[in-house]
């Protein structure tokens, strides 16, 4: 008994150390981003709180506060149905339990979700054979990417990113049931969980095609997406259903990338708006980084980034939201921080500062939704 306890102790210490480093990465990154945003807000005559609660944050906060129908049991508002219920439901439960403000609760919860995201990236880096330094740098790169300010806003990116990265870790370890549970939870949070489900099915096809419980996990993990879209369609017959709503309000729809290519070409040739140019740079860089990461990332992580990029870049929609939508795919940058020497640390430090400035500019200066 004592030998078993002794053998378990180093593993427990290692796990605690990992989560300590993950918390450090998340907290320091958050402080840097909020400090830069506060300075930018002051320069623009705006408030930090007001900026953190802009755009889609309003929808999530109101859904958490009053549900899809709004206060007083009003009819379901059409546009709110574009937003999946997982995140606002968690915020509402915690806010009611603690008696705290909904918006503040969402922001604090997202700090914890960012810690979980950082820990997941560290676990993935550990599977890649990186030492503790490489794991920490990898977590920093992912959690401090351009537009990562949404990890401190009432948005779903931190929660979805944490669930997605841990699902990828479980897929790489062939832990099909655990991956199914995490994907199932992610499917309550964002429609892009479909990308995770596709990767889940591909990995089972490649690694466990004769394992019935793996296929069952895939099927069950898709139920929240299918169920929510079915429920939303019942309220959206006049808008053409859930996907009709997306096209009506956000011009979303798969077009093979024609709209993206056209927008990038027009932006690079004639745009003078900094936010447009920054968004175009991210759109161009994403597939280049994906190709460079081939063979350097675990297969499920690379596939998830590839399917997510295909979903985002091959569809029409709000182009300057692409840096935010592509955040989960920043995992393709992890292989480049495992090198020895100070250069990787210096590069990651510069990345953190650039990501903080990029985030603050897009939120405080750029006039359109992110």
DAZIWO-V100623 format. One record per pair of residues at least 4 apart in sequence whose ideal C-beta (glycine too) atoms are under 7 Angstrom apart, sorted by the first residue. I is the first residue (numbers start at 1). J is the second residue. If there is no record, write none. Layout:
BEGIN
i-><I | I>
j-><J | J>
END
This chain:
BEGIN
i-><1 | 2 | 3 | 4 | 5 | 8 | 9 | 10 | 11 | 12 | 13 | 14 | 15 | 16 | 17 | 18 | 18 | 18 | 19 | 19 | 20 | 21 | 21 | 21 | 22 | 22 | 22 | 22 | 22 | 22 | 23 | 23 | 24 | 25 | 25 | 25 | 25 | 25 | 25 | 26 | 26 | 26 | 26 | 26 | 26 | 27 | 28 | 29 | 29 | 29 | 29 | 29 | 30 | 30 | 30 | 30 | 31 | 32 | 32 | 32 | 33 | 33 | 33 | 33 | 33 | 33 | 34 | 34 | 34 | 35 | 36 | 36 | 36 | 36 | 37 | 37 | 37 | 37 | 37 | 37 | 37 | 37 | 38 | 38 | 39 | 40 | 40 | 40 | 40 | 40 | 41 | 41 | 41 | 41 | 41 | 44 | 44 | 46 | 46 | 46 | 47 | 48 | 49 | 50 | 51 | 51 | 52 | 52 | 52 | 53 | 53 | 53 | 53 | 53 | 54 | 55 | 55 | 56 | 56 | 57 | 57 | 57 | 57 | 58 | 59 | 59 | 59 | 60 | 60 | 60 | 60 | 60 | 60 | 60 | 61 | 61 | 61 | 61 | 61 | 62 | 63 | 63 | 63 | 63 | 63 | 64 | 64 | 64 | 64 | 64 | 64 | 65 | 66 | 66 | 68 | 68 | 68 | 68 | 69 | 69 | 69 | 69 | 70 | 70 | 76 | 76 | 76 | 78 | 78 | 78 | 79 | 81 | 81 | 81 | 81 | 81 | 82 | 82 | 82 | 84 | 84 | 84 | 84 | 84 | 85 | 85 | 85 | 86 | 86 | 86 | 87 | 87 | 87 | 87 | 88 | 89 | 90 | 90 | 91 | 91 | 91 | 91 | 91 | 92 | 93 | 94 | 94 | 94 | 95 | 95 | 95 | 100 | 100 | 101 | 102 | 103 | 103 | 104 | 105 | 106 | 106 | 107 | 107 | 107 | 109 | 110 | 110 | 110 | 110 | 111 | 112 | 113 | 113 | 113 | 113 | 114 | 114 | 114 | 114 | 115 | 116 | 116 | 117 | 117 | 117 | 117 | 117 | 117 | 117 | 118 | 118 | 118 | 119 | 120 | 120 | 120 | 120 | 120 | 121 | 121 | 121 | 121 | 121 | 121 | 121 | 122 | 122 | 122 | 122 | 122 | 123 | 123 | 124 | 124 | 124 | 124 | 124 | 124 | 124 | 125 | 125 | 125 | 125 | 125 | 126 | 126 | 127 | 127 | 127 | 128 | 130 | 130 | 130 | 130 | 132 | 133 | 134 | 134 | 134 | 135 | 136 | 137 | 137 | 137 | 137 | 137 | 138 | 138 | 138 | 139 | 140 | 140 | 140 | 141 | 141 | 141 | 141 | 141 | 141 | 141 | 142 | 142 | 142 | 143 | 143 | 144 | 144 | 144 | 144 | 145 | 145 | 145 | 146 | 146 | 146 | 146 | 146 | 146 | 147 | 147 | 147 | 147 | 147 | 147 | 147 | 148 | 148 | 148 | 149 | 149 | 149 | 149 | 150 | 150 | 150 | 151 | 151 | 156 | 156 | 156 | 157 | 157 | 157 | 158 | 159 | 159 | 160 | 160 | 160 | 160 | 161 | 161 | 161 | 162 | 163 | 163 | 163 | 163 | 163 | 164 | 164 | 164 | 164 | 164 | 165 | 165 | 166 | 166 | 167 | 167 | 167 | 167 | 167 | 167 | 168 | 168 | 168 | 168 | 169 | 170 | 170 | 170 | 170 | 171 | 171 | 171 | 171 | 172 | 172 | 174 | 174 | 175 | 176 | 176 | 176 | 176 | 176 | 176 | 176 | 177 | 177 | 177 | 178 | 179 | 179 | 179 | 180 | 180 | 180 | 180 | 180 | 181 | 182 | 183 | 183 | 183 | 183 | 183 | 183 | 184 | 184 | 184 | 186 | 186 | 187 | 187 | 187 | 187 | 187 | 187 | 188 | 189 | 191 | 192 | 192 | 193 | 193 | 194 | 194 | 195 | 195 | 195 | 195 | 195 | 196 | 196 | 197 | 197 | 197 | 197 | 198 | 198 | 199 | 199 | 199 | 199 | 199 | 200 | 200 | 200 | 201 | 201 | 202 | 202 | 203 | 203 | 204 | 204 | 204 | 204 | 204 | 205 | 208 | 212 | 213 | 214 | 215 | 216 | 217 | 218 | 222 | 223 | 224 | 225 | 226 | 227 | 228 | 229 | 229 | 232 | 232 | 233 | 233 | 236 | 236 | 236 | 236 | 239 | 239 | 239 | 240 | 242 | 243 | 244 | 245 | 246 | 246 | 247 | 247 | 247 | 250 | 250 | 251 | 251 | 252 | 252 | 252 | 253 | 253 | 254 | 254 | 255 | 255 | 255 | 256 | 257 | 257 | 257 | 258 | 259 | 259 | 260 | 260 | 260 | 261 | 262 | 263 | 263 | 264 | 264 | 264 | 264 | 265 | 266 | 267 | 267 | 267 | 267 | 268 | 271 | 271 | 273 | 274 | 274 | 275 | 275 | 275 | 275 | 275 | 276 | 276 | 277 | 278 | 278 | 278 | 279 | 279 | 279 | 279 | 279 | 280 | 281 | 282 | 282 | 282 | 282 | 283 | 283 | 284 | 285 | 286 | 286 | 286 | 286 | 286 | 287 | 287 | 288 | 289 | 289 | 289 | 290 | 290 | 290 | 290 | 293 | 293 | 293 | 293 | 294 | 296 | 297 | 297 | 297 | 297 | 297 | 299 | 300 | 301 | 301 | 302 | 303 | 304 | 305 | 305 | 305 | 305 | 306 | 307 | 308 | 308 | 308 | 309 | 309 | 309 | 310 | 311 | 312 | 312 | 312 | 317 | 318 | 320 | 320 | 321 | 321 | 321 | 322 | 324 | 337 | 337 | 339 | 342 | 343 | 344 | 345 | 346 | 347 | 348 | 349 | 350 | 351 | 352 | 353 | 354 | 355 | 356 | 357 | 358 | 359 | 360 | 361 | 361 | 362 | 362 | 363>
j-><5 | 6 | 7 | 8 | 9 | 12 | 13 | 14 | 15 | 16 | 17 | 18 | 19 | 20 | 21 | 22 | 119 | 122 | 23 | 119 | 24 | 25 | 122 | 136 | 26 | 115 | 118 | 119 | 122 | 139 | 27 | 115 | 28 | 29 | 118 | 136 | 139 | 140 | 143 | 30 | 111 | 114 | 115 | 118 | 143 | 31 | 32 | 33 | 140 | 143 | 144 | 352 | 34 | 111 | 114 | 152 | 35 | 36 | 352 | 356 | 37 | 148 | 149 | 152 | 356 | 359 | 38 | 48 | 152 | 39 | 40 | 356 | 357 | 360 | 41 | 48 | 51 | 149 | 359 | 360 | 363 | 364 | 42 | 48 | 43 | 44 | 360 | 361 | 364 | 365 | 46 | 47 | 48 | 51 | 364 | 364 | 365 | 50 | 51 | 364 | 51 | 52 | 53 | 54 | 363 | 364 | 107 | 152 | 153 | 57 | 58 | 61 | 103 | 154 | 363 | 369 | 370 | 60 | 155 | 61 | 153 | 154 | 155 | 62 | 63 | 80 | 83 | 64 | 83 | 87 | 88 | 106 | 154 | 155 | 65 | 102 | 103 | 106 | 154 | 66 | 67 | 68 | 80 | 83 | 88 | 88 | 91 | 92 | 95 | 102 | 106 | 102 | 70 | 71 | 76 | 77 | 80 | 81 | 73 | 74 | 75 | 76 | 74 | 77 | 80 | 81 | 235 | 236 | 239 | 245 | 249 | 232 | 235 | 236 | 242 | 245 | 245 | 246 | 249 | 188 | 189 | 190 | 191 | 228 | 89 | 188 | 228 | 90 | 188 | 189 | 91 | 156 | 159 | 189 | 92 | 93 | 94 | 109 | 95 | 102 | 105 | 106 | 109 | 96 | 97 | 98 | 105 | 109 | 100 | 102 | 105 | 104 | 105 | 105 | 106 | 107 | 154 | 108 | 109 | 110 | 154 | 152 | 153 | 154 | 113 | 114 | 151 | 152 | 158 | 115 | 116 | 117 | 158 | 159 | 162 | 118 | 143 | 151 | 158 | 119 | 120 | 162 | 121 | 142 | 143 | 158 | 161 | 162 | 165 | 122 | 139 | 143 | 123 | 124 | 162 | 165 | 166 | 169 | 125 | 138 | 139 | 142 | 165 | 331 | 334 | 126 | 135 | 136 | 138 | 139 | 127 | 169 | 128 | 165 | 168 | 169 | 298 | 301 | 334 | 130 | 134 | 135 | 138 | 334 | 130 | 135 | 169 | 172 | 298 | 298 | 134 | 135 | 138 | 338 | 136 | 137 | 138 | 337 | 338 | 139 | 140 | 141 | 337 | 344 | 345 | 348 | 142 | 334 | 337 | 143 | 144 | 348 | 352 | 145 | 330 | 333 | 334 | 337 | 348 | 351 | 330 | 331 | 334 | 148 | 151 | 148 | 351 | 352 | 355 | 327 | 330 | 355 | 282 | 323 | 354 | 355 | 358 | 359 | 323 | 324 | 327 | 358 | 359 | 362 | 370 | 327 | 355 | 359 | 153 | 359 | 360 | 363 | 155 | 157 | 324 | 157 | 158 | 160 | 189 | 190 | 161 | 324 | 327 | 162 | 163 | 189 | 164 | 186 | 189 | 190 | 165 | 327 | 328 | 166 | 167 | 182 | 185 | 186 | 189 | 168 | 186 | 196 | 304 | 328 | 169 | 331 | 170 | 182 | 171 | 179 | 182 | 183 | 186 | 196 | 172 | 300 | 301 | 304 | 173 | 175 | 178 | 179 | 182 | 179 | 200 | 203 | 300 | 298 | 300 | 207 | 208 | 179 | 180 | 204 | 208 | 211 | 213 | 214 | 217 | 181 | 213 | 217 | 182 | 183 | 200 | 217 | 184 | 217 | 218 | 220 | 221 | 185 | 186 | 187 | 193 | 196 | 197 | 200 | 221 | 220 | 221 | 224 | 193 | 196 | 193 | 197 | 221 | 222 | 224 | 225 | 224 | 193 | 225 | 308 | 311 | 197 | 225 | 198 | 225 | 199 | 304 | 307 | 308 | 311 | 200 | 304 | 201 | 218 | 221 | 222 | 202 | 307 | 203 | 300 | 303 | 304 | 307 | 204 | 218 | 221 | 205 | 218 | 206 | 303 | 207 | 300 | 208 | 209 | 214 | 215 | 218 | 209 | 214 | 216 | 217 | 218 | 219 | 220 | 221 | 222 | 226 | 227 | 228 | 229 | 230 | 231 | 232 | 233 | 242 | 236 | 242 | 241 | 242 | 241 | 242 | 244 | 245 | 244 | 245 | 248 | 244 | 246 | 247 | 248 | 249 | 250 | 252 | 251 | 252 | 253 | 317 | 318 | 316 | 317 | 315 | 316 | 317 | 315 | 316 | 314 | 315 | 259 | 315 | 316 | 314 | 261 | 313 | 314 | 262 | 263 | 316 | 264 | 283 | 313 | 265 | 266 | 267 | 319 | 268 | 280 | 283 | 284 | 269 | 270 | 271 | 276 | 277 | 280 | 280 | 276 | 277 | 277 | 278 | 361 | 279 | 320 | 362 | 366 | 368 | 280 | 320 | 281 | 282 | 358 | 362 | 283 | 319 | 320 | 322 | 323 | 284 | 285 | 286 | 322 | 323 | 326 | 313 | 322 | 288 | 289 | 290 | 309 | 313 | 326 | 329 | 291 | 309 | 292 | 293 | 332 | 333 | 305 | 306 | 309 | 332 | 297 | 302 | 332 | 335 | 302 | 335 | 301 | 302 | 332 | 334 | 335 | 303 | 304 | 305 | 331 | 306 | 307 | 308 | 309 | 329 | 331 | 332 | 310 | 311 | 312 | 328 | 329 | 313 | 326 | 329 | 314 | 315 | 322 | 325 | 326 | 321 | 369 | 368 | 370 | 325 | 369 | 370 | 326 | 370 | 344 | 348 | 344 | 346 | 347 | 348 | 349 | 350 | 351 | 352 | 353 | 354 | 355 | 356 | 357 | 358 | 359 | 360 | 361 | 362 | 363 | 364 | 365 | 366 | 366 | 370 | 370>
END
